[in-house]
Amino acid sequence: MNLGLADRVYLLTGASRGLGFATAQALVEDGARVVVCARDPDRLAAAVETLGGDGRALGVAADLADPATAQRLVDTAKQGYGRLDGALVSVGGPAPGAAGQLTDAQWRTAFETVFLGPVRLARTAAGALGPGGAVALVLSSSVRSPVPGLGLSNGLRPGLAGFAKDLADECAPRGVRVVSLLPHRILTDRIRELFAAAGDPDRARADSEAAIPLGRLGDPAEFGRVAAFLLSPAASYLTGIAVPVDGGAARGW
């Protein structure tokens, strides 16, 4: 299948590694160009090089919690490549902790980085897109079922899913699509950190795999291919949906 990505331009956050980088790779491999954003300049430079350098990827070292970042990313895409066709909005997971034990300060920090930053970028990117454009928010399986020990994610991700659905309805008359992705256990650095925090990483991984019908953790590239499809013209009649990428772990329909 031709996804229709040739020479299209996408901006992606949290894209120096993990799910954002995997999506950038899938887009570039199918002919797109990307603007990738991350906070660590060294990791970002390495990601840009791997993606093919300036001809295929531009890097912006920035924090999504900074109110200026959203417009800066849109401007970089338009100035660097002359257009913008979509965005993948991804941020690192918030710190683990039980909901009842988290402090006000932790909730405020997580709100700025995990909730308000993505909202700001999604609405800015959506407003800059023309017909055929798409915005995808990387959320979590916690949208549909709380994950033990991840109180911040359990509290904030469902709100983002509601925002994405609302934005999808608002943008649809202009031919702009908005979707969400709900990864579960994809083998990223974040998941490795959560396994390590459990005290017995091997046992934590085995328990996770046992709860997944496919019997294994996902590979970031598997997520990246799904995200690239949803952002592409090939998915032109999909909007307002939340797509689990979880090996069958979700127990609902």
TIROBA-441316 format. One record per residue (C-alpha): residue number from 1; residue in three letters; x, z, y. Coordinates in steps of 0.1 Angstrom, whole numbers, plus 5000, padded with zeros to 4 digits. Each point is the difference from the previous one (the first is absolute). Last residue first. Example, Ala and Ser with C-alpha at 12.3 -4.5 7.8 and 13.67 -1.06 7.14 Angstrom:
BEGIN
+-----+------+------+------+------+
| pos | code |    x |    z |    y |
+-----+------+------+------+------+
|   2 |  SER | 5137 | 5071 | 4989 |
|   1 |  ALA | 4986 | 5007 | 4966 |
+-----+------+------+------+------+
// end
This chain:
BEGIN
+-----+------+------+------+------+
| pos | code |    x |    z |    y |
+-----+------+------+------+------+
| 253 |  TRP | 4858 | 5225 | 4963 |
| 252 |  GLY | 5011 | 5036 | 4999 |
| 251 |  ARG | 5027 | 5015 | 4977 |
| 250 |  ALA | 5030 | 4988 | 5020 |
| 249 |  ALA | 5031 | 4999 | 4978 |
| 248 |  GLY | 4996 | 4964 | 4990 |
| 247 |  GLY | 5035 | 4989 | 5006 |
| 246 |  ASP | 4998 | 5013 | 5035 |
| 245 |  VAL | 4998 | 4973 | 5027 |
| 244 |  PRO | 4965 | 5009 | 5012 |
| 243 |  VAL | 4986 | 4976 | 5025 |
| 242 |  ALA | 4979 | 5013 | 5029 |
| 241 |  ILE | 4977 | 4973 | 5014 |
| 240 |  GLY | 4989 | 4992 | 5036 |
| 239 |  THR | 5010 | 4964 | 4997 |
| 238 |  LEU | 5005 | 4974 | 4972 |
| 237 |  TYR | 4988 | 4964 | 5006 |
| 236 |  SER | 5034 | 4986 | 5012 |
| 235 |  ALA | 5020 | 5015 | 4971 |
| 234 |  ALA | 5020 | 4967 | 4995 |
| 233 |  PRO | 5007 | 5001 | 5038 |
| 232 |  SER | 5025 | 5028 | 4993 |
| 231 |  LEU | 4999 | 5037 | 5008 |
| 230 |  LEU | 4982 | 5009 | 4968 |
| 229 |  PHE | 5024 | 4978 | 4980 |
| 228 |  ALA | 5031 | 5016 | 5016 |
| 227 |  ALA | 4986 | 5035 | 4993 |
| 226 |  VAL | 4994 | 4992 | 4963 |
| 225 |  ARG | 5035 | 4985 | 4997 |
| 224 |  GLY | 5016 | 5030 | 5017 |
| 223 |  PHE | 4982 | 5025 | 4977 |
| 222 |  GLU | 5015 | 4984 | 4969 |
| 221 |  ALA | 5034 | 4998 | 5017 |
| 220 |  PRO | 4998 | 5037 | 5006 |
| 219 |  ASP | 4999 | 5005 | 4962 |
| 218 |  GLY | 4971 | 5021 | 4987 |
| 217 |  LEU | 5004 | 5030 | 4978 |
| 216 |  ARG | 4992 | 4997 | 4963 |
| 215 |  GLY | 4973 | 5005 | 4974 |
| 214 |  LEU | 4977 | 4972 | 5010 |
| 213 |  PRO | 4971 | 5025 | 4999 |
| 212 |  ILE | 5019 | 5024 | 5024 |
| 211 |  ALA | 4996 | 5037 | 4993 |
| 210 |  ALA | 5029 | 5000 | 4974 |
| 209 |  GLU | 5023 | 4984 | 5026 |
| 208 |  SER | 4995 | 5028 | 5024 |
| 207 |  ASP | 5007 | 5027 | 4973 |
| 206 |  ALA | 5031 | 4981 | 4990 |
| 205 |  ARG | 5012 | 4998 | 5036 |
| 204 |  ALA | 4995 | 5037 | 5006 |
| 203 |  ARG | 5017 | 5009 | 4967 |
| 202 |  ASP | 5030 | 4979 | 5010 |
| 201 |  PRO | 5001 | 5014 | 5035 |
| 200 |  ASP | 4999 | 5037 | 4989 |
| 199 |  GLY | 4999 | 5021 | 5032 |
| 198 |  ALA | 4969 | 4984 | 5015 |
| 197 |  ALA | 5019 | 4992 | 5031 |
| 196 |  ALA | 5020 | 4975 | 4980 |
| 195 |  PHE | 4969 | 4981 | 4990 |
| 194 |  LEU | 4988 | 4999 | 5037 |
| 193 |  GLU | 5034 | 4987 | 5011 |
| 192 |  ARG | 4999 | 4973 | 4973 |
| 191 |  ILE | 4966 | 4990 | 5012 |
| 190 |  ARG | 5012 | 4997 | 5036 |
| 189 |  ASP | 5031 | 4980 | 4989 |
| 188 |  THR | 4976 | 4974 | 4985 |
| 187 |  LEU | 4987 | 4997 | 4964 |
| 186 |  ILE | 4964 | 4992 | 5007 |
| 185 |  ARG | 4977 | 5029 | 4989 |
| 184 |  HIS | 4967 | 4994 | 5019 |
| 183 |  PRO | 4997 | 4972 | 5025 |
| 182 |  LEU | 4968 | 4996 | 5020 |
| 181 |  LEU | 5001 | 4968 | 5021 |
| 180 |  SER | 4977 | 4996 | 5030 |
| 179 |  VAL | 4986 | 4968 | 5015 |
| 178 |  VAL | 4993 | 4985 | 5035 |
| 177 |  ARG | 4992 | 4963 | 5006 |
| 176 |  VAL | 4999 | 4981 | 5032 |
| 175 |  GLY | 4975 | 4971 | 5003 |
| 174 |  ARG | 4988 | 5011 | 5034 |
| 173 |  PRO | 4967 | 5011 | 4987 |
| 172 |  ALA | 5018 | 5021 | 4974 |
| 171 |  CYS | 5020 | 5021 | 5025 |
| 170 |  GLU | 4974 | 5028 | 5006 |
| 169 |  ASP | 4990 | 5002 | 4963 |
| 168 |  ALA | 5036 | 5002 | 4989 |
| 167 |  LEU | 5007 | 5026 | 5027 |
| 166 |  ASP | 4973 | 5022 | 4985 |
| 165 |  LYS | 5013 | 4996 | 4965 |
| 164 |  ALA | 5035 | 5008 | 5011 |
| 163 |  PHE | 4989 | 5031 | 5019 |
| 162 |  GLY | 4982 | 5013 | 4969 |
| 161 |  ALA | 5032 | 4994 | 4979 |
| 160 |  LEU | 5020 | 5018 | 5027 |
| 159 |  GLY | 4977 | 5030 | 4998 |
| 158 |  PRO | 5005 | 5000 | 4962 |
| 157 |  ARG | 5038 | 5001 | 5006 |
| 156 |  LEU | 5000 | 5031 | 5022 |
| 155 |  GLY | 4988 | 5030 | 4980 |
| 154 |  ASN | 5012 | 4990 | 4965 |
| 153 |  SER | 5033 | 4989 | 5015 |
| 152 |  LEU | 5005 | 5033 | 5018 |
| 151 |  GLY | 4989 | 5020 | 4970 |
| 150 |  LEU | 5024 | 4983 | 4975 |
| 149 |  GLY | 5005 | 5028 | 4974 |
| 148 |  PRO | 4974 | 4986 | 4976 |
| 147 |  VAL | 4990 | 4964 | 5008 |
| 146 |  PRO | 4965 | 4998 | 5014 |
| 145 |  SER | 4978 | 4971 | 4986 |
| 144 |  ARG | 4987 | 4970 | 5019 |
| 143 |  VAL | 5023 | 4998 | 5030 |
| 142 |  SER | 5026 | 5020 | 4981 |
| 141 |  SER | 5007 | 4967 | 4982 |
| 140 |  SER | 5021 | 4993 | 5030 |
| 139 |  LEU | 5001 | 4981 | 5033 |
| 138 |  VAL | 5019 | 4967 | 5008 |
| 137 |  LEU | 4980 | 4984 | 5028 |
| 136 |  ALA | 4996 | 4962 | 4999 |
| 135 |  VAL | 4993 | 4979 | 5032 |
| 134 |  ALA | 4991 | 4963 | 4997 |
| 133 |  GLY | 4999 | 4969 | 5022 |
| 132 |  GLY | 4980 | 4970 | 4991 |
| 131 |  PRO | 4984 | 4997 | 5034 |
| 130 |  GLY | 5023 | 5014 | 5027 |
| 129 |  LEU | 5020 | 5032 | 5000 |
| 128 |  ALA | 5011 | 5020 | 5030 |
| 127 |  GLY | 4971 | 5024 | 4999 |
| 126 |  ALA | 5005 | 5006 | 4963 |
| 125 |  ALA | 5037 | 5009 | 5007 |
| 124 |  THR | 4991 | 5025 | 5027 |
| 123 |  ARG | 4971 | 5015 | 4979 |
| 122 |  ALA | 5022 | 5004 | 4970 |
| 121 |  LEU | 5030 | 5013 | 5019 |
| 120 |  ARG | 4980 | 5027 | 5018 |
| 119 |  VAL | 4982 | 5011 | 4968 |
| 118 |  PRO | 5033 | 5001 | 4981 |
| 117 |  GLY | 5016 | 5023 | 5026 |
| 116 |  LEU | 4969 | 5022 | 5003 |
| 115 |  PHE | 4997 | 5008 | 4963 |
| 114 |  VAL | 5033 | 5005 | 4982 |
| 113 |  THR | 5024 | 5007 | 5029 |
| 112 |  GLU | 4979 | 5017 | 5026 |
| 111 |  PHE | 4976 | 5017 | 4975 |
| 110 |  ALA | 5030 | 5011 | 4979 |
| 109 |  THR | 5016 | 5018 | 5029 |
| 108 |  ARG | 4967 | 5017 | 5010 |
| 107 |  TRP | 4993 | 5011 | 4964 |
| 106 |  GLN | 5034 | 5014 | 4996 |
| 105 |  ALA | 4998 | 5019 | 5033 |
| 104 |  ASP | 4966 | 5014 | 4990 |
| 103 |  THR | 5015 | 5014 | 4969 |
| 102 |  LEU | 4996 | 4989 | 4964 |
| 101 |  GLN | 4992 | 5027 | 4974 |
| 100 |  GLY | 4963 | 4992 | 4994 |
|  99 |  ALA | 5006 | 4963 | 4995 |
|  98 |  ALA | 5027 | 5006 | 4973 |
|  97 |  GLY | 5033 | 4984 | 5010 |
|  96 |  PRO | 5019 | 4967 | 4999 |
|  95 |  ALA | 5015 | 4985 | 5031 |
|  94 |  PRO | 4983 | 4969 | 5013 |
|  93 |  GLY | 5004 | 4966 | 4982 |
|  92 |  GLY | 5021 | 4974 | 5017 |
|  91 |  VAL | 4982 | 4975 | 5022 |
|  90 |  SER | 4986 | 4966 | 4993 |
|  89 |  VAL | 4980 | 4976 | 5022 |
|  88 |  LEU | 5004 | 4964 | 4987 |
|  87 |  ALA | 4993 | 4976 | 5027 |
|  86 |  GLY | 4987 | 4965 | 5005 |
|  85 |  ASP | 5003 | 4964 | 5014 |
|  84 |  LEU | 5022 | 5005 | 5030 |
|  83 |  ARG | 5016 | 4971 | 5020 |
|  82 |  GLY | 5030 | 4986 | 5018 |
|  81 |  TYR | 5027 | 5013 | 4976 |
|  80 |  GLY | 5021 | 5023 | 5021 |
|  79 |  GLN | 4978 | 5004 | 5031 |
|  78 |  LYS | 4968 | 5002 | 4981 |
|  77 |  ALA | 5013 | 5023 | 4973 |
|  76 |  THR | 5019 | 5022 | 5024 |
|  75 |  ASP | 4970 | 5003 | 5023 |
|  74 |  VAL | 4978 | 5012 | 4971 |
|  73 |  LEU | 5027 | 5025 | 4990 |
|  72 |  ARG | 5004 | 5013 | 5036 |
|  71 |  GLN | 4962 | 5003 | 5004 |
|  70 |  ALA | 4998 | 5024 | 4970 |
|  69 |  THR | 5032 | 5019 | 5008 |
|  68 |  ALA | 4991 | 5012 | 5035 |
|  67 |  PRO | 4978 | 5029 | 4989 |
|  66 |  ASP | 5030 | 5015 | 4980 |
|  65 |  ALA | 4986 | 5013 | 4967 |
|  64 |  LEU | 5008 | 4967 | 4983 |
|  63 |  ASP | 5037 | 5008 | 5005 |
|  62 |  ALA | 5024 | 4972 | 5009 |
|  61 |  ALA | 5029 | 4979 | 4988 |
|  60 |  VAL | 4987 | 4964 | 5002 |
|  59 |  GLY | 5014 | 4975 | 4975 |
|  58 |  LEU | 4995 | 4962 | 5000 |
|  57 |  ALA | 4996 | 4981 | 4967 |
|  56 |  ARG | 5001 | 4964 | 4987 |
|  55 |  GLY | 5024 | 4981 | 5023 |
|  54 |  ASP | 5014 | 5033 | 5013 |
|  53 |  GLY | 5014 | 5011 | 4967 |
|  52 |  GLY | 4988 | 4990 | 4965 |
|  51 |  LEU | 4979 | 5029 | 4987 |
|  50 |  THR | 5031 | 5018 | 4987 |
|  49 |  GLU | 5016 | 4999 | 5035 |
|  48 |  VAL | 4968 | 5014 | 5016 |
|  47 |  ALA | 4999 | 5028 | 4975 |
|  46 |  ALA | 5036 | 5009 | 5006 |
|  45 |  ALA | 4994 | 5001 | 5037 |
|  44 |  LEU | 4970 | 5023 | 4995 |
|  43 |  ARG | 5018 | 5024 | 4978 |
|  42 |  ASP | 5027 | 5003 | 5027 |
|  41 |  PRO | 4975 | 5003 | 5029 |
|  40 |  ASP | 4979 | 5028 | 4983 |
|  39 |  ARG | 4965 | 5002 | 5016 |
|  38 |  ALA | 4985 | 4969 | 4984 |
|  37 |  CYS | 4984 | 4967 | 5012 |
|  36 |  VAL | 5001 | 4966 | 4984 |
|  35 |  VAL | 4991 | 4968 | 5018 |
|  34 |  VAL | 4993 | 4973 | 4974 |
|  33 |  ARG | 5002 | 4963 | 4992 |
|  32 |  ALA | 4979 | 4984 | 4973 |
|  31 |  GLY | 5011 | 4976 | 4974 |
|  30 |  ASP | 4987 | 5014 | 4967 |
|  29 |  GLU | 5032 | 5020 | 4994 |
|  28 |  VAL | 4997 | 5014 | 5035 |
|  27 |  LEU | 4966 | 5014 | 4993 |
|  26 |  ALA | 5010 | 5016 | 4967 |
|  25 |  GLN | 5031 | 5015 | 5015 |
|  24 |  ALA | 4981 | 5014 | 5030 |
|  23 |  THR | 4975 | 5016 | 4975 |
|  22 |  ALA | 5028 | 5016 | 4981 |
|  21 |  PHE | 5015 | 5013 | 5033 |
|  20 |  GLY | 4967 | 5016 | 5010 |
|  19 |  LEU | 4995 | 5015 | 4965 |
|  18 |  GLY | 5034 | 5017 | 4998 |
|  17 |  ARG | 5029 | 4992 | 5023 |
|  16 |  SER | 5008 | 4989 | 5036 |
|  15 |  ALA | 4964 | 4991 | 5005 |
|  14 |  GLY | 4983 | 5031 | 5012 |
|  13 |  THR | 4982 | 4976 | 5024 |
|  12 |  LEU | 4993 | 4963 | 4994 |
|  11 |  LEU | 4995 | 4971 | 5024 |
|  10 |  TYR | 4988 | 4967 | 4986 |
|   9 |  VAL | 5008 | 4964 | 5010 |
|   8 |  ARG | 4987 | 4968 | 4983 |
|   7 |  ASP | 5026 | 4973 | 4994 |
|   6 |  ALA | 4988 | 4993 | 4964 |
|   5 |  LEU | 4975 | 5027 | 4989 |
|   4 |  GLY | 4973 | 4977 | 4987 |
|   3 |  LEU | 4996 | 5020 | 4967 |
|   2 |  ASN | 5007 | 4970 | 4979 |
|   1 |  MET | 4988 | 5008 | 4965 |
+-----+------+------+------+------+
// end
